[in-house]
Amino acid sequence: MTALTTPSAEAPRRTARAHRNRYLAGLLTGRGLTGLTLVGVIALAGLFAPLLTDLDPDAQSALALAGPSADHPFGTDDLGRDLFSRVLHGIGTDLAITFSAVPVGALLGCSFALLAASSRWADVTVQRAFDLLLAFPGIILALAVTAVLGPGRWPVLIVIALAEIPGFGRQLRAGILVQREREYALAARVGGASRLRVLLRHVVPNAADPLIVQTAVALSIGVFIEGAMSFLGLGVRPPEPTLGSILSQSVAYLSTHPTFAAAPLAATTALVLGFTLIAEALNRGIRR
């Protein structure tokens, strides 16, 4: 019996590995490469902000709303702070929050998906919980969380994590429903493997491929949520810079000093577009 079931269990793994190699290779061409370049350039700029500028992002001066110059490549804001320094440090803040919150949302979503696979009543309960989270638009969820905790870094982390739970949970649940009816899973159960062993050893590894795409989508959503909350004054508290807060400060000066908003807007757009292009490239690879 073991000799018969082993090939059935190994074949899907080999197929899954082949699929992963194919769509990961797609990242190095076309849209995937463009997305990686955009995200890589912006992320490196934020990571090496202390090396790229020695100006304090919070230091005020009398040179308010100055245009771009050799000393201030992006100009200054309404308080005379260097925009180049603030944008670079703001990128670092945004990415630190996003890359912290998304894995938490992914872990919780996948945990709920595994719980849903345990029994019918658990599946119904988890699905209703996902529906409840999806019923709240992101901005309403942000308002609810900040009404309890107040504005700051932690509320942004919580909102992003909560917003990502249904996406990851439903992706993994859908994959589990498909994979556990495949022949290799049935063969493993006939061979005497427990339901939990079949789920964790055979089903989940083959159902997890779409989660890679979901991660790229979630990162773009996380950047957007952080920017929106900071723009509305619900995010990280001043004077710590974020791209959303810099954009919010620039609104009053759009007609007279449009360069004030140009850099944070370009950085936010590049990050969201980059992660979206990466997700599209991965998704195309899965469908090949």
C-alpha positions in Angstrom: 0.0 0.0 0.0 2.9 2.4 0.8 4.5 1.8 -2.5 1.2 2.8 -4.3 0.4 5.9 -2.2 3.9 7.5 -2.1 4.0 8.3 -5.9 0.5 9.8 -5.6 1.6 12.0 -2.8 4.9 13.1 -4.4 3.5 13.9 -7.8 1.5 17.0 -6.7 4.6 18.2 -4.8 6.7 18.0 -7.9 4.0 19.8 -9.9 3.7 22.5 -7.3 7.5 23.0 -7.3 7.5 23.3 -11.1 4.7 25.9 -10.9 6.5 27.9 -8.3 9.7 27.9 -10.4 7.7 29.0 -13.4 5.9 32.0 -11.9 8.9 33.1 -9.8 10.9 33.2 -13.0 8.2 35.4 -14.4 9.2 38.1 -11.9 12.4 38.6 -13.8 10.7 39.7 -17.0 8.1 42.2 -18.0 5.7 43.5 -15.4 7.4 41.5 -12.6 10.8 43.1 -13.3 9.3 46.5 -13.5 7.5 46.0 -10.1 10.6 44.6 -8.5 12.6 47.6 -9.7 10.1 50.1 -8.4 9.7 48.5 -5.0 13.5 47.8 -4.8 14.5 51.4 -5.5 12.0 53.0 -3.1 12.7 50.4 -0.4 16.5 50.8 -0.6 16.0 54.6 -0.5 14.1 54.3 2.7 16.4 51.7 4.2 19.5 53.7 3.6 18.0 57.1 4.4 20.6 57.9 7.1 23.3 57.4 4.5 21.6 59.4 1.8 21.1 62.5 3.9 22.5 63.8 7.1 19.7 66.3 7.7 17.4 65.7 10.6 13.9 65.1 9.2 12.3 66.9 12.2 14.7 70.0 12.2 12.8 73.2 11.5 14.2 76.3 9.9 13.2 79.7 8.7 13.4 78.5 5.0 9.8 77.5 4.7 8.3 76.3 1.4 11.5 76.7 -0.5 11.8 75.1 -3.9 14.3 72.4 -4.9 17.9 73.3 -4.5 21.3 71.8 -4.1 20.9 71.8 -0.3 17.3 70.7 -0.4 16.7 68.5 -3.5 12.9 68.3 -2.9 12.6 71.7 -1.2 11.3 72.3 2.3 7.9 72.0 3.9 5.8 74.7 5.6 7.9 74.5 8.8 11.2 74.6 6.9 12.0 70.9 7.3 14.0 69.2 4.5 11.5 67.3 2.3 14.2 64.9 0.9 15.0 63.7 4.4 11.4 63.5 5.5 10.3 61.6 2.4 13.2 59.1 2.8 12.5 58.5 6.5 8.7 58.4 5.7 9.3 55.6 3.3 11.1 53.7 6.0 8.3 54.2 8.4 5.6 53.1 5.9 7.5 50.0 4.9 8.3 49.1 8.5 4.6 49.2 9.4 3.4 47.4 6.3 6.0 44.6 6.5 5.1 44.1 10.2 1.3 44.2 9.9 0.9 42.0 6.7 2.6 38.9 8.1 0.4 39.2 11.2 -2.7 39.4 9.1 -1.5 36.5 6.9 -0.8 34.3 10.0 -4.2 35.0 11.5 -6.0 34.5 8.2 -4.3 31.2 7.6 -4.9 30.0 11.1 -8.6 30.7 10.7 -8.6 28.8 7.4 -7.0 25.8 9.1 -9.6 26.0 11.8 -12.4 26.2 9.2 -11.0 22.9 7.7 -11.5 21.1 11.0 -15.3 20.9 10.9 -18.4 22.2 9.3 -19.5 24.3 12.2 -16.0 25.9 12.5 -16.1 26.6 8.7 -19.5 28.4 9.1 -18.3 30.4 12.1 -15.0 31.4 10.4 -16.8 32.4 7.2 -19.2 34.6 9.1 -16.3 36.3 10.9 -14.7 37.0 7.5 -17.9 38.5 6.3 -18.1 40.7 9.4 -14.6 42.1 8.7 -15.3 42.6 5.0 -18.5 44.5 5.9 -16.5 47.3 7.3 -14.8 49.5 4.7 -11.2 50.2 5.5 -11.7 53.8 6.6 -14.6 52.8 8.9 -12.4 50.2 10.4 -9.7 52.7 10.9 -12.0 55.2 12.6 -13.3 52.5 14.9 -9.9 51.4 16.0 -8.5 54.9 16.5 -11.7 55.8 18.4 -10.6 53.2 21.0 -6.8 53.5 20.9 -6.3 57.0 19.5 -4.0 57.8 16.5 -0.5 56.3 16.4 1.6 53.4 15.0 -0.2 50.6 16.8 -3.7 51.4 15.4 -2.3 51.4 11.9 -0.7 48.0 12.5 -4.0 46.7 13.8 -6.1 48.0 11.0 -3.8 46.6 8.3 -3.6 43.2 10.0 -7.4 43.1 10.4 -8.0 44.1 6.8 -5.7 41.3 5.5 -7.2 38.5 7.5 -10.1 37.7 5.2 -8.0 37.7 2.0 -5.5 35.2 3.2 -8.1 33.1 5.0 -10.3 32.7 2.0 -7.5 32.0 -0.3 -6.1 29.2 1.8 -9.6 27.8 2.6 -10.5 27.7 -1.1 -7.2 25.9 -1.9 -7.8 23.4 0.9 -11.3 22.6 -0.3 -9.9 21.8 -3.8 -6.8 19.9 -2.7 -8.3 17.6 -0.1 -10.5 16.0 -2.7 -7.6 15.2 -5.0 -6.5 11.6 -5.5 -3.2 12.0 -3.6 -5.1 13.2 -0.5 -7.6 10.4 -0.7 -4.7 7.9 -1.2 -3.0 9.2 1.9 -6.1 8.8 4.0 -6.7 5.3 2.6 -3.0 4.5 3.6 -3.9 5.2 7.2 -2.7 8.8 7.6 -4.7 10.9 10.0 -6.8 13.8 8.8 -4.5 16.3 10.5 -1.4 14.8 8.9 -3.0 14.8 5.4 -4.0 18.4 5.9 -0.7 19.7 7.1 1.7 17.5 5.1 -0.1 17.1 1.8 -3.0 19.5 1.3 -1.7 22.8 2.8 1.6 22.8 0.9 -0.2 22.4 -2.4 -2.9 24.9 -1.5 -0.5 27.6 -0.5 0.7 28.8 -3.9 -1.9 31.6 -4.3 -0.8 33.0 -0.9 2.3 34.3 -2.6 0.2 36.4 -4.9 -2.0 37.5 -2.0 1.1 38.7 -0.1 2.0 41.0 -2.9 -1.6 42.3 -3.1 -1.7 42.7 0.7 1.5 44.7 0.7 0.1 47.2 -1.8 -3.1 47.5 0.3 -1.0 48.0 3.4 0.9 50.9 1.9 -2.4 52.4 0.8 -4.1 52.0 4.2 -1.1 53.5 6.1 -1.0 56.4 3.7 -4.8 57.0 4.0 -4.8 56.9 7.8 -1.8 59.2 8.1 -3.4 61.6 5.5 -6.5 61.8 7.7 -4.5 62.3 10.9 -5.3 58.8 12.2 -1.9 57.3 11.7 1.6 57.9 13.1 1.8 61.0 15.2 3.8 64.0 14.1 6.6 65.0 13.9 7.5 61.4 12.8 7.3 61.6 9.0 5.2 59.3 6.9 4.3 59.6 3.2 0.6 60.1 4.0 1.2 62.8 6.6 3.5 64.8 4.3 0.8 64.6 1.6 -1.7 65.8 4.1 0.4 68.9 5.0 0.9 69.7 1.3 -2.8 69.9 0.4 -3.0 73.6 1.5 -0.2 74.5 -0.8 -1.0 72.6 -3.9 -1.7 75.7 -6.0 1.3 77.7 -4.9 3.9 75.0 -4.1 3.0 71.8 -6.1 6.5 70.4 -5.6 5.6 70.0 -1.9 3.4 67.0 -2.8 5.3 65.6 -5.7 7.9 63.5 -3.9 5.6 61.7 -1.4 2.9 61.2 -4.0 5.5 59.7 -6.4 6.9 57.4 -3.7 3.5 56.2 -2.6 2.4 55.6 -6.2 5.6 53.7 -7.1 5.2 51.4 -4.1 1.5 50.6 -4.7 2.1 50.2 -8.5 5.2 48.0 -7.9 3.5 45.6 -5.6 0.5 45.4 -7.9 2.7 44.6 -10.9 4.5 41.9 -8.9 1.1 40.4 -7.9 0.1 40.4 -11.6 3.3 38.7 -12.7 2.9 36.0 -10.0 -0.7 35.4 -10.9 0.1 35.0 -14.6 2.7 32.4 -13.6 0.3 30.4 -11.6 -2.2 30.3 -14.5 0.4 29.0 -17.0 
